[in-house]
Amino acid sequence: MIAIITQARVNSTRLPNKIFKRAGGISFLQHHISRLRQTGLPVIIATTNDGSERPIVEFCRDNNIPVFCGDENNVLKRYYECAREFGVTTVIRVTSDCPLIDPDIIIKGVKEYSEQPLNTYYSNTTVRSYPRGMDYEIFSFNLLAEAFNKAVDAGDREHVTPYIWKNKAGNVILKSDVNAEDNSHFRITLDTGEDQELLTRLIEEHRAEKLDCKSIVQILKDHPELPEINSMIEQKKI
């Protein structure tokens, strides 16, 4: 089975409980799930088992979303055990701090991935051209299992895919989804209060939850005061 596994937690350091903050009358997590469901693919939430996950589990129950509770810090282990439990053979990895992720970008990525060899890692993250907030990675369960079984570095286990895209196993084919236009300087992601302000304005003033990535980017170009809101934010390093 091919499925989207999105990681989510409430105890984020820069903006605690960010996924349950609201814009346009619903939570950012609801926006995120609504966008993912438009792909027509199964969606699973992989959250923590540290005791803080109860609101996420309740959200999943109320919205009929499969959920897996796993290791808080070893996210590679969490993904591996989640994929194994639900029988996922091809993983589409996204994160819940992307409430406006474009389902069409994921669908296009799945099509491209399906034409590649099975040991391919396909993403739009290793070569940055899309805005932050449109990130996805696609890889087989076999590559995930190999990473789980062999990764020893803390960073490789905390961030799920570095072992794969660094090709530490020596057998991975790396393929990138590169957008025709470089819009990587835009942030449409949720990590800080400034990000929250921008996303809220995009949703409540421009109905961005109804728009694709290209249309959202055009709004940012037409209203330069919007990307200025979070232009100073530096992305956390892996």
N, C-alpha and C positions, 0 to 999 in steps of 0.2 A: 504494500500500500504506500502511495505517496501522500504525505501529509505535511501541513504547516505546524511546526512547533514554535510557539512564542514564549519567551521567558518573561516572567513578571514577578515583582516583589513590591512590598509597600514601604520597606525601610531603606529607601535610597538616600544617599548621604546629602546630595546637593538640594534636593527638593522632595522631602519625605511625603509619602502617600500621594505622589504625583499622579499615578494612574487613576485615582478616584476623584481628582479635582475635575470640575465640570466646565463645559463650554457648550452653548446651544442647548442647554437643558439636560444633557447626559454626560457621563464621565468620559474622560479621554480613553479609558480602557474599552468602553462601549463603542466609541468611534473606531478604535483600532480593530476590534473584533468584527464590526460591521463591514469595514473595508476588506478584511481578510475573507469573510464569507462570500464576498462578491466574486472570488476566484472560483467558487464551486468546489473547492478542495476541503477535506477534513481539517479542522483546526483544533489543536490541543494546546492547553496552557501548562507550562512547566514552571511550578513555583517552588518555594522553599519549604522545609519541614522544621523551621527553627521556632515555631510557635506564633509567628506573625502572619501566617498565611491564611488565617480564618476568613477575612473579608474576601479574599480571592476565591477561596473554595466556595463560599456562599454565592458569590457572583456567578461562578461556573454552574453551580446547581440551579440557580434561578434562570440561567440563560442556556441550559442544556449543552454545556461545553465540557468535553472530557478534560480532566485535570490530573496532573501528577505532582506530588509533593516530594522533593528530593533535596540533596545536599545544598546548603546555602552558598558555600564558597567554591566547592568543586562543581562548577556548572557543567563541565564536560561529563562528569559522572551522572549528573541530573539528566542531561540530554540522552546519554546512552541508555540509562535505565528507563526513561520515559519512552524512547523509541522502541526498546525491546518489549516493554509491557504492552504497547498498543500495536505491535507488529508492523511498525513503519519500516519500509525497505528503502525509501527515498525521503530524505529529510529536507524540508525547506525551513531554514532557520531565520526567524525574524525576532525583534524585540518589541516589548510593549511601549517603549518610548517613541514609537512611530505611529501616532494616531491617525495621520493622513496618508499612510502608505498607499501607493497606487496599485490596485489589484491587477490592472492591465500589465504593469511592469513585471509582476510575478508570473502571470500567465505566459507572457512572452519569454521569460526566463526558463520556465518549465519546458516550453516547446524547444528552445535552443538546447537545453540540457539533454532532452530525450534523444537528440541526434548525435550525442557524444558517447565515447566509450564509458564503461561503467566506473572506471577509476578516475572520472573527471570531477573536479571541484569547480563549480560555476557560480560566479557572484558579480555584484556590481560594487563591491567594497574594496577589493585589492587595488583596482584602478579607479580612482574617484572621479566621477563625472556627473553623477546625480546629486541632488541636494541631500544633505543629512536628513534622515527621516524616511528615505525610500530604500533602505538597505535590506538586502536579502542574500542568502547563501543557499546553494543546493549541493547535496552530496549524498552518497549512498550510506546505508547503515554499515556496510562493511568498512568504509573509510572511518566512520565514527567509532566503530568497535576497535579498529586498529589503533586509533588515537587514544582511546580509553585504556587499552591494554598496555600501550608503550610509552605514553607521555609521562614524564617525570617532573618537568619544570612546573613550578607553581603557576606561572603565567599561562602555560599551555592548558592547564586544567581549569583555571578560573575563567578563561575566555572561550572555551569550547573548540574553536577551529584553528588557532595558530599552528598546532602540530600538523594539521592537514595542509593549510596554504603555504606554510614554510617548506612543505614537501620533505619533512624529516624522515618519512618512510622511504622516500626515493622512488615511489611508484605512482605519484599523483600527476594527472594532467590538469594544468591550471588554465581556465578559460574565463575571460572577463566580458561582462555586459557593459559596453562603453556607449554612453549617450552621444548623439550627434553633436550636441552642444554642451560645453562644460559649464554646469551649474552647481559645481561642488562647493562654491562659496556660500550658498544659501543654507540656512538651518531651518528645517521644518520638523524638528525633533523636540522632545520634551525632557529636559534635564535640569533646567534652572527656572527661576521666576521670570526671567526675561523671555525664555522660550515659551513659557505658559502664556505670557501676555501676547506674544505674537500669534500663537496658535488660536487663542481665544478671539482675537480680532479677525483672523482669517475666517474662522467659523461663523462668528456672530455678525460680522459686517459684510462678508463676501461669500458665505455659504460654501466654504472650501471643502466641506465634507461631501459635497456633491460633485466635486471637480477632479479631473485627472491631474497628474503632476505638471504637465505642460501648462495647463490653465492656471495652476497655483503659481508657478514660476512667473507667468505673465503678470499676475496681480502684483507680485513682488517688484517686478520691473516697472510697472506703471505707478506704483506707490512706494518710492524709495525710502520713505520714512518708516515703512514696515520692517524691512530687513535691518534697518539701523537699530531696531529694538534689541536684537541679540547678536549684533555683529561682533561684539567684543568678547563673546564667550569662546573659550578655548575648549576643544573637544578633549575628553579624557584620553590619555595615551594607553595603548595596550602594552 
